[in-house]
Structure formats: structure tokens, C-alpha cells
């Protein structure tokens, strides 16, 4: 079993960017350019490593390998994105790796790419890259290639050695459980459970009981053996259940609209552990968007746009506008699910404005974008 934090450390410590490893400060999945560059690197790494894993480490400064972290990113069917744009798509995963010195909510992203053994290429146009393009790694650069296109296996032994050095042990597992419960989440209700005598899942959050069911907020869930953060949310409510084989969560999102506040089930996740030392993660989207009167939504959409323009121009908001802007992320989400396609672009545009204006609204806005991304890729 590989400890992913050790794997990241080994990649950073012993390797410059090369034909099986790349690093990024961040990946922008919210723009065509960001998606296109990500797909290009995935394609190139898959073609350059047909018989072993390749990796992209996200949240690291390029110049000095300083670990700065990125926001927690739930997979959101990233495999669907790769399948939609790549011919012979590789198997891909995005995992969130906690590091002790990063602030709460920040992680290092680890993208693992496994080729299917065939030449990977772009299936269709995206940004400035044309459908049919084939990419390979040349040193630290992903380059298009039109001639002499064939797969070569040159890194299997190197990658196998790196992964071997990142194997987990009982000391690292025990240290991870103690650190999770006693240090990082000493102010929250914390629990752990061992599955199949091998896997240790820890979770923490503020609890409340409603109708004999326990719900968690400020939730953090980690698979300690692999040092992978399975779930993190500063806002949402989560129901957690488990038996001898399965650890399950149901995530609820709170949408405030006018004077009403409702919780909607968003996604169910089941982590199923097997006796042979493997596990599967199954996700089921539960979200059904609320529907509202179009005339009312037009009014709210235009009011939100006006608030953004005022922030852009640094015009002071009135007391009523200051109250309204707290609902801006939720109301844009509801507008989007009721046919206002531009609402998503407005949310993206508001990120930098809200980051300067109000931290709580900024966190709410990031959660809103996470909901849109999750629903889109499902």
C-alpha cells in the first residue's frame, strides 16, 4: 500500500520534471485553456509511459519545489472529462494529499495517470489544440508529435523504485491517526474505524442529531494508510454511516434563497473495502435542482450583477446590499440550474472580488462552484 504523501515527497526530492512526472502551481478546470493544457499533459504523460504510472503534482512552486497547496478538489468525474476529449484515454485519478504545514482546507493534488497501452490523442478540438493531435514528453515539456509516433517503455524500473520507497508501514499509520485526532482536529468530534484489518479511515466534524440521525459539519475524512483526504467541506452537512465492509457518506448542500433556507442531498459516496487489500469508491449524484419563478430569478440575477459592478468600481454597498451579497453565491447557483447559463461565468468572475471583500462569502462562492462542477461532470 503506497503512502501518497511519501510518494509526493520522493517525486519532489529526487526528480526534476521529466517524462513521467510534472508539477503545477495549480490547474484551472474552470476555463477552456486550463482544461486544454491539463489534457495535453495527460496525453503526453500517458504516451511517454505506456507500462507504468505517471504523475502530476499540483500545489508546488516550479522554481524551488516549495509546497504551497491548493484548495481541496473532489474528483468530480475527472475521468469523464478525459474520456470526452481523449482517444484511448488513460485511467486517471486526482487525490488530495494533506501536508502538516498547509492551512486548513489546503492540500497537494496528486494526479496519477495509467496508460491503456495504446497511443493517446485528442479526440476533438479544444482551445488552440486540434483534434487528432498526439503529444509526448520531451524532458519537462509536453510537445506535439506528427512523425515517428510509437510508444516506448523507458521508465518502468524508475517509477517502480519510487513507488517502492513510498510503501506505508504501521508506524506511519499510527502517527497519522494520532495526529488527525489529537492535533489537527482536537476541537472537533473525531472517530476512526479499521476495515479488513488493513485500512484506517478517520473522520472529524461538528455533530448535531436530528430525528435520531447524526450529521456533521466542517467535515474532514481521510484514508490514513494512503494519506489521502477523501472529503473536506467548511460548510456542508454530511451524514456518515459504516459497516464491516463499507464507509458511506451522504453530502447535503445548504442553499439560501430569499428568506428560505433548504438542505438538498448532493451526492452519496460508498467506499467498499475488500479482503484482498483493495477498495473501490462509488459515487451517486442525488441532487435535483430547485425550480423557481423565472420573473423572480431575472430580478435576482440582475441585482447580483449590479452588486458585482459596484464591487468592481469599489462603490460602498448599502446595508441592505451588504445583506443581499451574502446570498449571491447561492442565488447564482439557483439561477444557473434554472436556465441562466451566464450565472456560472459570473461566479467565476466574482472569485477575485470576493476574496478581497469577505472571507466567508468567498468560501461560500468556492463551495457553489464545486457544486456546479460536480453536477456538470455527472
Secondary structure, 3 states (H helix, E strand, C coil): CECHHHHHHHHHHHCCCECCEEEECCCCCCCHHHHHHHHHHHHHHHHHCCCCEEEEEECECCCCCCECCEECCCCCCHHHHHHHHEECCCEEEEEEECCCCCCCCEEEEEEEEECCCCCCEECCCECCECCCCCEEEECCEEEECCCCCCCCCCCHHHHHHHHHHCECCHHHHHHHHHHHHHHHCCCCEEEEEEECCCEEEEEEEEEEEECCEEEEEEEEEEEHHHCEEEEEECCCEEEEEECCCEEEEEEEEEEEECCEEEEEEEEEEEEEECCCCCEEEEEEECCCCCCCCHHHHHHHHHHHHHHHHHHHCCCCCCHHHHHHHHHHHHHHHHHHHCCCCHHHHHHHHHHHHHHHHCHHHHHHHHHHHHHHHHHHHC
